[in-house]
Amino acid sequence: MNAWIGPLRNALAAEGRAVLVTVAATRGSVPREAGAWMLVTPTQAQATIGGGHLEFEVLRIARDALQAAKLGTWLVRFPLAARLGQCCGGVATVLFRCFDAAAAGWLDALARRGEHDLPLALATPIALGGSAPLAVGRADAGAASLPAEVLAAAQALLAQADAPPTVMEQDGAAWFVERIGTHDFRVVVFGNGHVGRALVQVLGAVPCSVTWVDERECDFPATAPANVTMVTTDVPAAEVRTAAPQSVFLVLTHSHALDFELVAAILARDDFRYAGMIGSRPKRAQLERYLATRGFAAETIARVTCPIGIAGIGGREPGIIAVAVAAEIVQAHERAAANAERRVGAEV
């Protein structure tokens, strides 16, 4: 699901009010793409729509709306050179959606639908007053209350992986239509040692969901980034079996034997997006012998990445390894998402 749903639910539970800021449309050179978002509450801001003067001005508008207890949805067009003096010079149209605690109900329903990993489109009326958006799925009949053109736009987005949002007018009303069930980026990290802790912090700034698994509860930090769920278990391999299809797996535990067991469990399910294990070339050779004795074919073993991390970074400090590994799995995720988009396009 789109990364803003969980943070918005949490923000409303904690502070009662929040503004979701989304880049609705772009023209020319702009800091971020359509669909980029930022969440603003009375006390903090999460994520970014690109920084600089644009974001400064957006924060001011959002905070003014929170101060005035404003509800509803509206658009602001920012010519970046003429209005803000930014050298990129394009035009960013920004959507402001102000919510209070009353939004918890439809957000909970949206999150429950997202648990089934089915793509959804969300049609939001652009109007003051706090009208709830309407969700459209591939099998929805209840979305017939939407204007025909808006419903058609939502259904078109469902057929496009990673489709950008659209702003449209129909029957004198404006709508913002976005796809919120695009390729989910799920990462399962085994091990809460130095590299595991550093990696989880780096992934906290990446639009993904992280399940962080270890047997040693006492070694987990008191807090973790908002997109991270910490799991303590005596049977880490069980987390492999219950992970979602197309997950990214990273094995970084304190034990070579456990590392090998986890890699074998990952290869046995055969529907992973990436499988990586920390280690040297000699450790990889040991892994290959271990897997071969358990009947794994050479081409299956070759799907394991070890050593991990993009090539050309030689540092061995935990933070440097974490950055290199995060970059590698982002590349793997983007390649897989692009391939999926091409397959969907060929089927439509």
N, C-alpha and C positions, 0 to 999 in steps of 0.2 A: 504494500500500500504506500501511498504517498507519505513521505516522512513527516509531514506536518500534523497528521491526525493524532498520534500519541502525544507529542509536545503540547498541542492545543488542549487536549483533554486534561493533561496534567496542569497546565497553566490556569485553566478555568477552575479546577478543583482547588488550587493553591491560592489564587488571587481573585477569582470571580469575574474578571474582565480581561480581554485580550483582543488585539488586532492582528489578523493574519494579512500580511502584505505579499502580493504575488505579482510578478512581472507578467502582465496579461498579453502584451503584444510588443513587438520591437520593429524598428526600421533603421537600417544602417548600422553603424558601429555602436554597440552598447556594452556595458560591463558584464551582464548576465543574460542568459537565454530566457525566452518565454517559458513560464512554469517555475522559475526560481522563486523562492519564498523566504520570508523572514517573519518571525513571530515577536510581537511587542506586547509587553505587559506593563503595568505601572512601575515595576521595579527592574525589569531586565529586558534584553533582546536576545533571541536565538537565531542562528543561521544568518544568511546575508543575501542581499540582492545585488551586491557588487561593490559596496564601500563607496568612499569618496563623497562628494557633495550630494549626489543623488540620494544615497542612503541617509546622510545627515538630514536632508529635507524630509524624506519619508518618515524618519523617526520623529521629527518635530510634528508632522501632521498626525501621525498615529497617537502620539502622547497627548496632543490637544484633544483628539477625539475621546481618548480615555478619560481625560479630565472633565470633559463635558458629558460623560456617560452617553455618548452617541452610539446608536445601533444601526445596523444596515450595511449596505454595500455601495461603493461608488468608485469611479475611475478618475485618475489624474494623469494628464499627458505631460511628460517632461521632455521638451527639446533640450538635449544635454548641453549643447553649446550656447544657444540663445538664452536659456533660463538659468542654467547652472554653471556655465563657464567651463564645462568639461571638454577636454580635447577630443574625446572619441566622436562627438558631433552627431550621433544618431538621435533617435527618438524612442523613449521607453514609456509605454502606457502601463500604469501601475494600478492594480486593483486593491482596494482597502476593504476588508471585511471585519466589522466590529461585532464581537460576541460577548454575551454575559453567561451566567451559569445556566440559563434556560436552554442553551445549546447542547447541554450534556446528553440529553435524550437522543437526538438524532446522531450525535457523534458516537455514542455507544452502539447504536444500531449500525452505523457505517463500519465501525471496527469489527463488529460481529460478522458482517458480510465479508469483510476482508480476510477473515480467518480461513475462508474456503478457497483463497487464492484465485478467485475468478475476477476478471477485469470488470471495472465499473466506470461509468462516466457520471460526472456530477454537473448538474445544471443549476447555476446560482442566479436568481433574479437580481439585477443591478438596481437596487432601490433602497431608500432609507426605511427604517422601521423593523428590520430584523427578520425578514422572511427566510425560512429554512430552505436550503437547496434540496433538489430532488435527485435521487440516485437512479441510474438506468443501467441495468444489466442485460446480458444477451437474451435472457428469457423473461424479461419484465413485461407484464401486461399493464401493471399499475401506473406506468409512466405515461399512459395515454392522456393524462391531465396536462401534459406539456403541449405547447404549440407544436404543430406538425413539423415546422422547419427546425425547431430546437431539438425535438426528438430525433429527427433525421441526422442532425449534426452530432448528437450524442452517440447514436448507433454507428455513425461513420468512424468516430474516434475509437470505438471498441474493436474495430477491424484493423487498427494500426498500432503496432507496438511503438512505444515511446513517442506517441503523437503529441504535438504541441497543443496548448489550449487555444480556444478561439473566442472572440467577442463578436456578438451578432445582435441584430435588432429584428424583432418580429412583432407585428401588430402593435407598433408604437412602444414596445417594451424592449429593454436591453437585457442580454443574458451573457453569462460567462460559462463556457462549457469546457470541461477538462476531463482527461482520462486519469483515473487514480489507481488503476490496477496494472500498471506497467511492470516490466521485469523486476521482481524483487531481488535485492542484493542481500543475501543472508550469509553470514560468516559464523562458523563454529570454531572457536579457538580452544584448544586443549593445552592447559598448562598456565599457571599463574606465577612463574618465575620472573626473572628480570626482563627477559625479552617479551614474555606474554603480557606483563604489566605495561611495558612501553608500547607494544603493538595496540593494545586495547585503547590506550590514550590517543594514539594517532587515528584509529578507526572512529573515535568519538567525533571527529570532524568530517567524516565521510558519510554520505547518505546511504547507510546500510543498517541492518539490524545484526547485533552480535550476541551470540550465546557463548559465554565464557565458562569453561568447565574445568574443575580440578577436584581432587580428593581432599585437598588440604584447606578446610574452611578458614583456618586461622591466617593463611597467607593472602587471602583476598583483602583488598583495601576496604575501608569503611564506606566509601562511595565510588561510583563508576560513572562514566558518561551516560547521558539519558538514553542512548540507543543500545545499551549493554545490559544483558541479564546474566547475573552470576548464578551458576549451578554447582552445588557441592554434591558429589555422589561417589559411592564406593565402586560403582560400575560405569566408568566413563564410556565404554563401548556402547552402552544402551543409548547414549545421546546420539551416537552415529545412526543407529537404527531408527530413531524417532525424528531425525532432522528432516526438513522439507526437501523435496526434490530440487536439484540444481543448486544446492548449497555449496559454499566454499568451505573447505576443511583445512585447518592449519594445526599441525601436531607439534607441540613445543614442550613436552612434559619433562619431568626430572629423571625419567627412566627410559633407557633404550628398549627394554622389554615391553613396556607399556606403549611406547611409540610404535613399535612393530605391530603389536596387537591392534592398535587403533587403525593403522594404515590398512591392515588386512580387512578389518570390518568395513572401512570406507570402500575399498575396491570390491568387496562382495556385493555392495548395493548398486554399483555401476551407473548411477544417475547423478553423479556429482558434477559440479561445474569446474572445480579445481581441487586437487589434493596435494598438499605440500607438507614436508616434514623438515624440521630444522636438523642440520647436521653437515658433516664433511663428506667428501667423496668416499673415504673408507667406510663411513657409516652407511652410505647408500649401498655400497657393495655388500655389506652385511645384510641390509634389508632385502636386497635382491635374492640372496641365497635363502633367507628366511621365507620369503614369499614363494619362491620356486619349490621349496620342499612342501609347501601347502597347496600345491597344484595350480598356482596362478600362471597364466600364460605370459610369455615375454612381452607381448603387445599390451597386456593389461598392466603389468609392472611398469612399463614405460610411461604410463599416464601419471605416475607419481613424480612430483617436482622435489628434488633434493640434490644439492643445496637449494635453498629458497632465497628469493630476493632478485631484483633486476640486476643484470650483469653490469660490471664496471664500478660498483661501489665496494671498496675494499675494507672499510671500517668495520670493526667488530664490537663497538660499543652497542649496548642494547637499543638505544634510541636510533642509531644509524641503521641497524638491522631492521628495526620496526618500520622505518621509512621505506627502505628498499622492498620489504615484503608487502607493505600496503600498496606501493606503486605497482608491484607485479600482479596482485590480485585485482586491482582496479582495471588493469589492462585485460586480464582474463575475463572479467565480468563484461567489459565493454565489447570485447570480441564476441562473446556468446550472445549478448543482447543484439548486436548488429546481425549476426547470423540468424537469430530468431526473427528479427524484423524482415529479413530477406525471405525467409520461409513463409511468413504470414502474407507478405506482398505477393508471393507466387501463388498462394492459395486463393486470394481474393479475386 
